[in-house]
Amino acid sequence: MPKIIFLPNEDLCPEGLVVDAKSGETILDVALENDIEIEHACEMSCACTTCHVIVREGFDSLEESDELEDDMLDKAWGLEPESRLSCQALVSDDDLVVEIPKYTVNQVSEQH
């Protein structure tokens, strides 16, 4: 069973967390099942960027993103080459190390 290592995030999981995942689950589903409340304003329909994560290890084990996800990711705060929308990224058989960015587009706009 693959593991997801969520790196520490000041607001969502200050200590970080290592959890078991099932192949075929989304990174977001695994996070939510383990009380890591990643924002998902569009209710997982690939219509926003609030669930943006950076896959620090295991990125190549994920299926490639589709055009819709790529278009959404272009709008994400802090976009990196290993960025994915956690509602779209399906866990494979490999372990993942996931960083939850400090901000989302929603949070940035609300704080200014």
MARTITOR-777313 format. One record per atom (N, C-alpha, C, O): residue number from 1; x, y, z; atom name; chain. Coordinates in steps of 0.02 Angstrom, whole numbers, plus 50000, padded with zeros to 5 digits. Atoms other than C-alpha are relative to their C-alpha. Layout:
N
[pt NUM, [X, Y, Z], CA, A]
...
END
This chain:
112
[pt 1, [50042, 49941, 50000], N, A]
[pt 1, [50000, 50000, 50000], CA, A]
[pt 1, [50045, 50062, 50000], C, A]
[pt 1, [50089, 50070, 50043], O, A]
[pt 2, [49958, 49940, 50003], N, A]
[pt 2, [50075, 50167, 49949], CA, A]
[pt 2, [49987, 50046, 50059], C, A]
[pt 2, [49933, 50046, 50089], O, A]
[pt 3, [50006, 49950, 49947], N, A]
[pt 3, [50106, 50303, 50077], CA, A]
[pt 3, [50005, 50069, 49969], C, A]
[pt 3, [50038, 50079, 49918], O, A]
[pt 4, [49992, 49930, 50017], N, A]
[pt 4, [50085, 50489, 50060], CA, A]
[pt 4, [50029, 50035, 50061], C, A]
[pt 4, [50001, 50031, 50116], O, A]
[pt 5, [49969, 49959, 49948], N, A]
[pt 5, [50200, 50598, 50162], CA, A]
[pt 5, [49980, 50072, 49986], C, A]
[pt 5, [50003, 50101, 49937], O, A]
[pt 6, [50019, 49930, 50006], N, A]
[pt 6, [50119, 50767, 50185], CA, A]
[pt 6, [50051, 50040, 50041], C, A]
[pt 6, [50057, 50030, 50101], O, A]
[pt 7, [49951, 49958, 49966], N, A]
[pt 7, [50255, 50893, 50227], CA, A]
[pt 7, [49964, 50049, 50045], C, A]
[pt 7, [49906, 50066, 50034], O, A]
[pt 8, [50033, 49953, 49953], N, A]
[pt 8, [50221, 51013, 50371], CA, A]
[pt 8, [49972, 50061, 49964], C, A]
[pt 8, [50005, 50090, 49921], O, A]
[pt 9, [50033, 49939, 50024], N, A]
[pt 9, [50100, 51154, 50330], CA, A]
[pt 9, [49974, 50035, 50062], C, A]
[pt 9, [49937, 50005, 50101], O, A]
[pt 10, [50014, 49963, 49938], N, A]
[pt 10, [50080, 51287, 50463], CA, A]
[pt 10, [49926, 49997, 50020], C, A]
[pt 10, [49911, 49990, 50080], O, A]
[pt 11, [50071, 49997, 49984], N, A]
[pt 11, [49890, 51290, 50451], CA, A]
[pt 11, [49965, 49932, 49998], C, A]
[pt 11, [49922, 49918, 50040], O, A]
[pt 12, [50039, 50061, 50011], N, A]
[pt 12, [49834, 51119, 50390], CA, A]
[pt 12, [50027, 49938, 50034], C, A]
[pt 12, [49989, 49895, 50055], O, A]
[pt 13, [49970, 50057, 49964], N, A]
[pt 13, [49957, 50994, 50467], CA, A]
[pt 13, [50070, 50022, 50023], C, A]
[pt 13, [50120, 50005, 49992], O, A]
[pt 14, [49937, 49970, 49977], N, A]
[pt 14, [50092, 51083, 50568], CA, A]
[pt 14, [50057, 49950, 50010], C, A]
[pt 14, [50115, 49967, 50001], O, A]
[pt 15, [49948, 50051, 49988], N, A]
[pt 15, [50186, 50921, 50610], CA, A]
[pt 15, [50015, 49959, 49938], C, A]
[pt 15, [50062, 49919, 49938], O, A]
[pt 16, [49995, 50045, 50056], N, A]
[pt 16, [50167, 50843, 50438], CA, A]
[pt 16, [49964, 49936, 50018], C, A]
[pt 16, [49943, 49926, 50075], O, A]
[pt 17, [50036, 50062, 49987], N, A]
[pt 17, [50087, 50672, 50420], CA, A]
[pt 17, [50019, 49948, 49948], C, A]
[pt 17, [50027, 49965, 49889], O, A]
[pt 18, [49988, 50056, 50046], N, A]
[pt 18, [50124, 50502, 50344], CA, A]
[pt 18, [49938, 49956, 50004], C, A]
[pt 18, [49919, 49933, 50058], O, A]
[pt 19, [50063, 50038, 50001], N, A]
[pt 19, [49968, 50407, 50290], CA, A]
[pt 19, [50002, 49947, 49945], C, A]
[pt 19, [50038, 49953, 49896], O, A]
[pt 20, [50009, 50050, 50052], N, A]
[pt 20, [49922, 50251, 50193], CA, A]
[pt 20, [49948, 50025, 49950], C, A]
[pt 20, [49901, 50061, 49968], O, A]
[pt 21, [50048, 49981, 50053], N, A]
[pt 21, [49833, 50276, 50028], CA, A]
[pt 21, [49985, 49938, 49959], C, A]
[pt 21, [50022, 49889, 49960], O, A]
[pt 22, [50018, 50054, 50045], N, A]
[pt 22, [49745, 50162, 49907], CA, A]
[pt 22, [50013, 50023, 49929], C, A]
[pt 22, [49998, 50081, 49912], O, A]
[pt 23, [49991, 49983, 50071], N, A]
[pt 23, [49795, 50159, 49724], CA, A]
[pt 23, [49932, 50019, 49971], C, A]
[pt 23, [49881, 49986, 49984], O, A]
[pt 24, [50062, 49977, 50032], N, A]
[pt 24, [49664, 50254, 49624], CA, A]
[pt 24, [49964, 50055, 50038], C, A]
[pt 24, [49920, 50087, 50010], O, A]
[pt 25, [50028, 49944, 49963], N, A]
[pt 25, [49618, 50377, 49762], CA, A]
[pt 25, [50035, 50064, 49979], C, A]
[pt 25, [50092, 50063, 49956], O, A]
[pt 26, [49967, 49937, 50013], N, A]
[pt 26, [49651, 50560, 49734], CA, A]
[pt 26, [50040, 50021, 50062], C, A]
[pt 26, [50024, 50001, 50118], O, A]
[pt 27, [49961, 49973, 49944], N, A]
[pt 27, [49780, 50649, 49841], CA, A]
[pt 27, [49953, 50039, 50046], C, A]
[pt 27, [49960, 50035, 50107], O, A]
[pt 28, [50047, 49961, 49959], N, A]
[pt 28, [49638, 50763, 49900], CA, A]
[pt 28, [49957, 49954, 50044], C, A]
[pt 28, [49948, 49968, 50103], O, A]
[pt 29, [50040, 50047, 49960], N, A]
[pt 29, [49529, 50616, 49956], CA, A]
[pt 29, [50039, 49973, 50059], C, A]
[pt 29, [50014, 49968, 50114], O, A]
[pt 30, [49957, 50027, 49947], N, A]
[pt 30, [49674, 50543, 50055], CA, A]
[pt 30, [50011, 50053, 50054], C, A]
[pt 30, [50007, 50039, 50113], O, A]
[pt 31, [49990, 49946, 49952], N, A]
[pt 31, [49708, 50712, 50136], CA, A]
[pt 31, [49938, 50010, 50043], C, A]
[pt 31, [49942, 50012, 50104], O, A]
[pt 32, [50062, 49988, 49963], N, A]
[pt 32, [49526, 50740, 50184], CA, A]
[pt 32, [49983, 49942, 50047], C, A]
[pt 32, [49959, 49954, 50103], O, A]
[pt 33, [50013, 50059, 49958], N, A]
[pt 33, [49509, 50562, 50252], CA, A]
[pt 33, [50043, 50001, 50063], C, A]
[pt 33, [50027, 49969, 50113], O, A]
[pt 34, [49953, 49997, 49944], N, A]
[pt 34, [49655, 50603, 50368], CA, A]
[pt 34, [50000, 50069, 50033], C, A]
[pt 34, [50050, 50089, 50064], O, A]
[pt 35, [50011, 49936, 49967], N, A]
[pt 35, [49589, 50772, 50429], CA, A]
[pt 35, [50048, 50055, 49979], C, A]
[pt 35, [50063, 50100, 50018], O, A]
[pt 36, [49962, 49945, 50029], N, A]
[pt 36, [49701, 50877, 50318], CA, A]
[pt 36, [49952, 50036, 49954], C, A]
[pt 36, [49938, 50013, 49898], O, A]
[pt 37, [50055, 49966, 50034], N, A]
[pt 37, [49573, 51004, 50260], CA, A]
[pt 37, [50025, 50046, 49943], C, A]
[pt 37, [50020, 50107, 49947], O, A]
[pt 38, [49980, 49962, 50059], N, A]
[pt 38, [49645, 51056, 50092], CA, A]
[pt 38, [49937, 50032, 49970], C, A]
[pt 38, [49886, 49998, 49961], O, A]
[pt 39, [50057, 49965, 50029], N, A]
[pt 39, [49529, 51187, 50018], CA, A]
[pt 39, [49984, 49969, 49932], C, A]
[pt 39, [50029, 49948, 49895], O, A]
[pt 40, [50022, 50025, 50065], N, A]
[pt 40, [49427, 51128, 49868], CA, A]
[pt 40, [49934, 50035, 49982], C, A]
[pt 40, [49880, 50007, 49985], O, A]
[pt 41, [50057, 49955, 50010], N, A]
[pt 41, [49312, 51271, 49822], CA, A]
[pt 41, [49952, 49976, 49945], C, A]
[pt 41, [49892, 49990, 49949], O, A]
[pt 42, [50043, 50022, 50056], N, A]
[pt 42, [49245, 51189, 49662], CA, A]
[pt 42, [49972, 49931, 50012], C, A]
[pt 42, [49942, 49901, 49967], O, A]
[pt 43, [50025, 50067, 49983], N, A]
[pt 43, [49201, 51027, 49752], CA, A]
[pt 43, [50028, 49946, 49954], C, A]
[pt 43, [49992, 49901, 49933], O, A]
[pt 44, [49962, 50051, 50036], N, A]
[pt 44, [49331, 50928, 49655], CA, A]
[pt 44, [49979, 49992, 49926], C, A]
[pt 44, [49983, 49937, 49898], O, A]
[pt 45, [50022, 50004, 50070], N, A]
[pt 45, [49267, 50970, 49480], CA, A]
[pt 45, [50052, 50028, 49952], C, A]
[pt 45, [50037, 50038, 49893], O, A]
[pt 46, [49946, 49974, 50042], N, A]
[pt 46, [49434, 51037, 49413], CA, A]
[pt 46, [49981, 50068, 49970], C, A]
[pt 46, [49995, 50083, 49912], O, A]
[pt 47, [50021, 49934, 50023], N, A]
[pt 47, [49363, 51213, 49402], CA, A]
[pt 47, [50033, 50057, 50039], C, A]
[pt 47, [50014, 50115, 50030], O, A]
[pt 48, [49965, 49948, 49963], N, A]
[pt 48, [49480, 51306, 49521], CA, A]
[pt 48, [50070, 49973, 50016], C, A]
[pt 48, [50089, 49920, 49992], O, A]
[pt 49, [49932, 50022, 49983], N, A]
[pt 49, [49656, 51294, 49594], CA, A]
[pt 49, [50010, 49996, 50075], C, A]
[pt 49, [50068, 49991, 50098], O, A]
[pt 50, [49991, 49997, 49927], N, A]
[pt 50, [49622, 51293, 49781], CA, A]
[pt 50, [50029, 49937, 50029], C, A]
[pt 50, [50055, 49938, 50085], O, A]
[pt 51, [49972, 50062, 49973], N, A]
[pt 51, [49678, 51111, 49801], CA, A]
[pt 51, [50069, 49986, 49971], C, A]
[pt 51, [50094, 49930, 49975], O, A]
[pt 52, [49933, 50006, 50029], N, A]
[pt 52, [49846, 51142, 49716], CA, A]
[pt 52, [50050, 49973, 50051], C, A]
[pt 52, [50054, 49998, 50107], O, A]
[pt 53, [49946, 50026, 49959], N, A]
[pt 53, [49989, 51039, 49788], CA, A]
[pt 53, [50062, 49992, 49956], C, A]
[pt 53, [50058, 49994, 49894], O, A]
[pt 54, [49938, 50013, 50036], N, A]
[pt 54, [50170, 51009, 49740], CA, A]
[pt 54, [50024, 49931, 50021], C, A]
[pt 54, [50033, 49917, 50081], O, A]
[pt 55, [49980, 50069, 49987], N, A]
[pt 55, [50224, 50827, 49726], CA, A]
[pt 55, [50077, 49999, 49998], C, A]
[pt 55, [50106, 49996, 49944], O, A]
[pt 56, [49927, 49996, 49994], N, A]
[pt 56, [50405, 50832, 49788], CA, A]
[pt 56, [50034, 49935, 49983], C, A]
[pt 56, [50090, 49935, 49957], O, A]
[pt 57, [49973, 50066, 50018], N, A]
[pt 57, [50435, 50644, 49767], CA, A]
[pt 57, [49943, 49957, 49975], C, A]
[pt 57, [49888, 49958, 50003], O, A]
[pt 58, [50050, 50045, 50027], N, A]
[pt 58, [50342, 50518, 49662], CA, A]
[pt 58, [49959, 50030, 49943], C, A]
[pt 58, [49912, 49999, 49919], O, A]
[pt 59, [50039, 49965, 50051], N, A]
[pt 59, [50279, 50644, 49533], CA, A]
[pt 59, [49993, 49958, 49936], C, A]
[pt 59, [49940, 49955, 49907], O, A]
[pt 60, [50001, 50038, 50063], N, A]
[pt 60, [50326, 50531, 49386], CA, A]
[pt 60, [49955, 49938, 50003], C, A]
[pt 60, [49939, 49909, 49952], O, A]
[pt 61, [50044, 50058, 49994], N, A]
[pt 61, [50217, 50391, 49456], CA, A]
[pt 61, [49927, 50018, 49987], C, A]
[pt 61, [49885, 49974, 49977], O, A]
[pt 62, [50069, 49978, 50012], N, A]
[pt 62, [50060, 50496, 49430], CA, A]
[pt 62, [49984, 50000, 49926], C, A]
[pt 62, [50028, 50011, 49885], O, A]
[pt 63, [50021, 49993, 50069], N, A]
[pt 63, [49960, 50490, 49270], CA, A]
[pt 63, [50009, 50073, 49980], C, A]
[pt 63, [50004, 50118, 50022], O, A]
[pt 64, [49991, 49931, 50022], N, A]
[pt 64, [49991, 50643, 49164], CA, A]
[pt 64, [49936, 50039, 50008], C, A]
[pt 64, [49881, 50012, 50003], O, A]
[pt 65, [50058, 49956, 49995], N, A]
[pt 65, [49877, 50791, 49191], CA, A]
[pt 65, [49969, 50010, 49931], C, A]
[pt 65, [50004, 50006, 49880], O, A]
[pt 66, [50033, 49988, 50064], N, A]
[pt 66, [49748, 50825, 49057], CA, A]
[pt 66, [50000, 50075, 49986], C, A]
[pt 66, [50023, 50115, 50026], O, A]
[pt 67, [49998, 49930, 50022], N, A]
[pt 67, [49723, 50989, 48964], CA, A]
[pt 67, [49961, 50045, 50047], C, A]
[pt 67, [49982, 50101, 50060], O, A]
[pt 68, [50040, 49960, 49954], N, A]
[pt 68, [49587, 51051, 49082], CA, A]
[pt 68, [50038, 50014, 50064], C, A]
[pt 68, [50039, 50071, 50088], O, A]
[pt 69, [49961, 49990, 49939], N, A]
[pt 69, [49696, 51024, 49235], CA, A]
[pt 69, [50059, 50048, 49986], C, A]
[pt 69, [50073, 50092, 50026], O, A]
[pt 70, [49945, 49956, 50018], N, A]
[pt 70, [49844, 51107, 49147], CA, A]
[pt 70, [49977, 50073, 49995], C, A]
[pt 70, [50012, 50118, 50018], O, A]
[pt 71, [50027, 49932, 50006], N, A]
[pt 71, [49736, 51259, 49106], CA, A]
[pt 71, [49986, 50030, 50069], C, A]
[pt 71, [50000, 50089, 50080], O, A]
[pt 72, [50013, 49976, 49932], N, A]
[pt 72, [49682, 51273, 49288], CA, A]
[pt 72, [50066, 50014, 50036], C, A]
[pt 72, [50073, 50065, 50070], O, A]
[pt 73, [49936, 49992, 49965], N, A]
[pt 73, [49859, 51249, 49353], CA, A]
[pt 73, [50036, 50064, 49980], C, A]
[pt 73, [50071, 50094, 50021], O, A]
[pt 74, [49969, 49938, 50022], N, A]
[pt 74, [49917, 51397, 49249], CA, A]
[pt 74, [49980, 50059, 50043], C, A]
[pt 74, [50014, 50110, 50044], O, A]
[pt 75, [50026, 49945, 49959], N, A]
[pt 75, [49815, 51505, 49368], CA, A]
[pt 75, [50019, 49992, 50074], C, A]
[pt 75, [50002, 50035, 50115], O, A]
[pt 76, [49985, 50015, 49929], N, A]
[pt 76, [49883, 51428, 49530], CA, A]
[pt 76, [50055, 50045, 50027], C, A]
[pt 76, [50102, 50063, 49992], O, A]
[pt 77, [49949, 49962, 49965], N, A]
[pt 77, [49983, 51528, 49656], CA, A]
[pt 77, [50060, 49954, 50013], C, A]
[pt 77, [50051, 49898, 50036], O, A]
[pt 78, [49939, 50038, 49985], N, A]
[pt 78, [50164, 51467, 49668], CA, A]
[pt 78, [50009, 49938, 49957], C, A]
[pt 78, [50037, 49888, 49980], O, A]
[pt 79, [49995, 50057, 50046], N, A]
[pt 79, [50155, 51351, 49517], CA, A]
[pt 79, [50072, 49977, 49991], C, A]
[pt 79, [50117, 50018, 49983], O, A]
[pt 80, [49934, 50031, 50011], N, A]
[pt 80, [50303, 51232, 49499], CA, A]
[pt 80, [49991, 49943, 49950], C, A]
[pt 80, [49935, 49921, 49937], O, A]
[pt 81, [50006, 50055, 50049], N, A]
[pt 81, [50343, 51095, 49371], CA, A]
[pt 81, [49966, 49938, 50029], C, A]
[pt 81, [49935, 49900, 49991], O, A]
[pt 82, [50030, 50059, 49968], N, A]
[pt 82, [50284, 50963, 49497], CA, A]
[pt 82, [49932, 50016, 50031], C, A]
[pt 82, [49909, 49979, 50075], O, A]
[pt 83, [50066, 49981, 49973], N, A]
[pt 83, [50119, 51052, 49534], CA, A]
[pt 83, [49945, 49956, 49970], C, A]
[pt 83, [49948, 49937, 49912], O, A]
[pt 84, [50060, 50036, 50023], N, A]
[pt 84, [49955, 50957, 49523], CA, A]
[pt 84, [49941, 50026, 50041], C, A]
[pt 84, [49949, 50053, 50095], O, A]
[pt 85, [50061, 49989, 49962], N, A]
[pt 85, [49776, 50985, 49574], CA, A]
[pt 85, [49987, 49935, 50037], C, A]
[pt 85, [49981, 49882, 50007], O, A]
[pt 86, [50005, 50062, 49961], N, A]
[pt 86, [49754, 50862, 49716], CA, A]
[pt 86, [49934, 49963, 49988], C, A]
[pt 86, [49929, 49904, 50003], O, A]
[pt 87, [50064, 50034, 50016], N, A]
[pt 87, [49574, 50826, 49662], CA, A]
[pt 87, [50004, 49959, 49937], C, A]
[pt 87, [49959, 49920, 49923], O, A]
[pt 88, [49993, 50034, 50064], N, A]
[pt 88, [49638, 50760, 49496], CA, A]
[pt 88, [50056, 49948, 50000], C, A]
[pt 88, [50056, 49903, 49958], O, A]
[pt 89, [49941, 50043, 49999], N, A]
[pt 89, [49801, 50672, 49542], CA, A]
[pt 89, [49985, 49934, 50036], C, A]
[pt 89, [49971, 49934, 50096], O, A]
[pt 90, [50016, 50065, 49972], N, A]
[pt 90, [49771, 50486, 49569], CA, A]
[pt 90, [50064, 49966, 50024], C, A]
[pt 90, [50114, 49964, 49989], O, A]
[pt 91, [49944, 50036, 49971], N, A]
[pt 91, [49887, 50389, 49683], CA, A]
[pt 91, [50011, 49935, 49961], C, A]
[pt 91, [49963, 49900, 49943], O, A]
[pt 92, [49984, 50064, 50032], N, A]
[pt 92, [49977, 50245, 49598], CA, A]
[pt 92, [50026, 49952, 50054], C, A]
[pt 92, [50002, 49954, 50110], O, A]
[pt 93, [49972, 50047, 49951], N, A]
[pt 93, [50079, 50108, 49684], CA, A]
[pt 93, [50061, 50028, 50035], C, A]
[pt 93, [50089, 49995, 50079], O, A]
[pt 94, [49939, 49971, 49971], N, A]
[pt 94, [50223, 50225, 49729], CA, A]
[pt 94, [49983, 50049, 50055], C, A]
[pt 94, [49931, 50081, 50055], O, A]
[pt 95, [50008, 49951, 49947], N, A]
[pt 95, [50245, 50329, 49885], CA, A]
[pt 95, [50007, 50070, 49971], C, A]
[pt 95, [50041, 50081, 49921], O, A]
[pt 96, [49997, 49930, 50021], N, A]
[pt 96, [50223, 50517, 49868], CA, A]
[pt 96, [50021, 50043, 50059], C, A]
[pt 96, [50005, 50029, 50117], O, A]
[pt 97, [49987, 49947, 49952], N, A]
[pt 97, [50293, 50666, 49960], CA, A]
[pt 97, [49966, 50063, 49973], C, A]
[pt 97, [49982, 50086, 49918], O, A]
[pt 98, [50044, 49946, 50024], N, A]
[pt 98, [50169, 50810, 49948], CA, A]
[pt 98, [50009, 50062, 50044], C, A]
[pt 98, [50007, 50058, 50106], O, A]
[pt 99, [49998, 49935, 49966], N, A]
[pt 99, [50189, 50993, 49994], CA, A]
[pt 99, [49936, 50037, 49984], C, A]
[pt 99, [49916, 50043, 49926], O, A]
[pt 100, [50059, 49959, 50009], N, A]
[pt 100, [50034, 51097, 50021], CA, A]
[pt 100, [50023, 50073, 50003], C, A]
[pt 100, [50049, 50095, 50054], O, A]
[pt 101, [49976, 49931, 50000], N, A]
[pt 101, [50073, 51276, 49969], CA, A]
[pt 101, [49968, 50042, 50056], C, A]
[pt 101, [49912, 50028, 50078], O, A]
[pt 102, [50024, 49958, 49945], N, A]
[pt 102, [50053, 51410, 50102], CA, A]
[pt 102, [49937, 50039, 49980], C, A]
[pt 102, [49895, 50053, 50022], O, A]
[pt 103, [50056, 49959, 50023], N, A]
[pt 103, [49929, 51508, 49996], CA, A]
[pt 103, [49964, 49966, 49942], C, A]
[pt 103, [49993, 49925, 49906], O, A]
[pt 104, [50036, 50015, 50061], N, A]
[pt 104, [49793, 51477, 49869], CA, A]
[pt 104, [49980, 50067, 49971], C, A]
[pt 104, [49985, 50119, 50004], O, A]
[pt 105, [50023, 49938, 50030], N, A]
[pt 105, [49726, 51606, 49749], CA, A]
[pt 105, [49945, 50031, 50043], C, A]
[pt 105, [49944, 50091, 50052], O, A]
[pt 106, [50054, 49975, 49957], N, A]
[pt 106, [49572, 51621, 49861], CA, A]
[pt 106, [50028, 50032, 50063], C, A]
[pt 106, [50007, 50088, 50081], O, A]
[pt 107, [49973, 49974, 49938], N, A]
[pt 107, [49674, 51647, 50020], CA, A]
[pt 107, [50039, 50065, 49988], C, A]
[pt 107, [50034, 50111, 50029], O, A]
[pt 108, [49961, 49940, 50014], N, A]
[pt 108, [49788, 51776, 49940], CA, A]
[pt 108, [49953, 50059, 49990], C, A]
[pt 108, [49965, 50113, 50016], O, A]
[pt 109, [50045, 49945, 50014], N, A]
[pt 109, [49642, 51879, 49877], CA, A]
[pt 109, [49962, 50021, 50063], C, A]
[pt 109, [49945, 50080, 50071], O, A]
[pt 110, [50036, 49984, 49939], N, A]
[pt 110, [49553, 51869, 50046], CA, A]
[pt 110, [50044, 50037, 50050], C, A]
[pt 110, [50018, 50074, 50092], O, A]
[pt 111, [49956, 49970, 49950], N, A]
[pt 111, [49706, 51927, 50143], CA, A]
[pt 111, [50022, 50071, 49981], C, A]
[pt 111, [50056, 50104, 50021], O, A]
[pt 112, [49978, 49933, 50021], N, A]
[pt 112, [49733, 52088, 50044], CA, A]
[pt 112, [49942, 50048, 49997], C, A]
[pt 112, [49952, 50106, 49980], O, A]
END
